[in-house]
Amino acid sequence: MCIIKVMSVFIRRIAFFSVLFSLFFAAFPVFSQTEVREQGLITVEPFWRQALGGEILSLPHVQAQSAVVALDGGNIKAYSMSGTPMWNYSARGKISSFVTRSPEGTSYISRLNGTLIAVNRIGRELWRRNIENPFCAKPVIGWDGRLFVPVENKILCFTASGNLLWSKTYESSIIIPPRLDRNGGILFSLEREAYRIDPFGNTQTWPFSVPPAFIFLNDQQQVMALFTNGKIELLGANQDWFIGAQSNVHPDLLPMLPATPLAAAERRNSIAAVMRDGRVSLVSLSEGKILWTGISHIRENRAGSQDTEAEVLFDERGIYVLSRSGATCFSPEGRRFWFTYLHNTAAIPAFGDDGVLYSGGKDWILYAYKMEDRILQQKVLYGNSPDGSYGLGRPQFAYVPNVPLYENELRNQLDKIASAVSMGDVGANEPAWTTFLLNLSVSQDKMIYRIAAINLLGKLGSRDTISWLISIFNRSAEPSIKVAAVNAIGEIGVDPEGNALQTFIFSIIQGGLKDEQILTAIASATGALCRFSGPPLGEMGIRILSLLAANSQPPLVRRQAERELASLR
């Protein structure tokens, strides 16, 4: 009897706790494996994690097969795709939360005292410049390596090697950060105007009464705005009524988002936008309608947290919505591939070309989650190749004078360009001046003018001119011209495909190059290129420098090569 009574009590308690657990899990549903597949929820463990030693300031910057994070202690750290620590750079002072990287893997940061710093792919400082104020948004990398830098109420444009090309100052602060447009210029806005600046500083403006949430270009290269009320407008349509008719974009026919947009991205005349309520819509501007609307992790977040910031990534794989609470992936047709939740994050996560989600936690740890196997194919050695060029690689007919210049005119023009370069005031003159210098560099004029022209091409610093300079090196029989071309390549510093280094090594091994001046210049330029880009160009560069450091080389060449090798260790 005693045993029966004990069993009865035990059964009643089991029943009580069963009801209690049922009520608990009714409030917080648990997904079965089938439900997970159907609803797209992915719960994954990080496949690596690394202690950061400080709180992350902004989303990781994922590029060049690595992730770079900025920390509150003034450091930036880089990790490989497999989680191996690569390098740790200290700015020796507090830094802003914005980090951007070039396709070559160079990181650009700013200290809070207004110092711009370039750090190469292996964590070595390349150069620093005074820009008076810290970044107010992420700098933008142009097609030829130039850098558009936003600081409070100013935009500055630098070459990859740190030479100032132009700057613009405004009366109010930047409220929509600059982003690269389809012509290699930038779009951004102040409180009352949208701005479009081309690579050379030429500016167009569009006024508006209400600040937009997002601005972009349509297929007709016209500036459009997405406002906080969900409305999409063609800027300037009210002032120039014929614009809409010419471009087949009629403001009255553009769709309106059903809620306030939180973030957006544009691709091929379509806009992907995530709204504050977590819905995601894809808008076709050419068709004038919303193609589909889906539900992101923000709307389905049962924890009840409210995301006030988000990022949208839109590429050929699909549309990715990223926020502190998690991430969601949609196909271009609107199918939700997957979504996941993140907890205790210090910043918006980043999604890499390798299908990995990188998230910095408030626990000072960087987590990497493998979300999908699809990989965004890269076209060049480091990151994605540029979408175009600025036409600076060869003379443009529109800027060629009708009559040849006399010697005093050549000298005056060279002095004028050199003065503007030293003052950082090249600006809109860059295409015409580049054409003048390209023509002069291969002319039959006095050697001194040709060398001056080649040197100035290096200071203007466009990657577009690398092929032209290589051609000068290969075709010229004059050693001083070859030296000038090599020095200009080193001054530019950007050679992601390694074309210049291939030319150098061929001239040494196959060409039997013996001239001391030329070999010394090659050693200096090779060191500069390797310091800028780091590996994998470093392997070829070290081979060149090792050849030049051999005992068979002249002492001057050997010493320069040894110095460059030491700088790469």
Secondary structure by P-SEA (a helix, b strand, c coil): caaaaaaaaaaaaaaaaaaaaaaaaaabbbbcaaaaaaabbbbbcccccccccccccccccccccbbbbbccccbbbbbccccccccccccccccccbbbbcccbbbbbbcccbbbbbbccccccccccccccccccbbbbcccbbbbbbcccbbbbbccccccccccccccccccccccccccccccccccbbbbbcccbbbbbbbbcccccccccccccbbbbbcccccccccccccccccccccccccccbbbbccccccccccccbbbbbcccbbbbbbbcccccccccccccccccccccccccccccccccbbbbbcccccccccccccccccccccccccbbbbccccbbbbbccccbbbbbbccccccccccccccccccccccccccccccccccccaaaaaaaaaaaaaaaaacccccaaaaaaaaaaaaaaccccaaaaaaaaaaaaaaccccaaaaaaaaaaccccaaaaaaaaaaaaaacccccaaaaaaaaaaacccccccaaaaaaaaaaaaaaaaaccccaaaaaaaaaaaaacccccaaaaaaaaaaaaaac
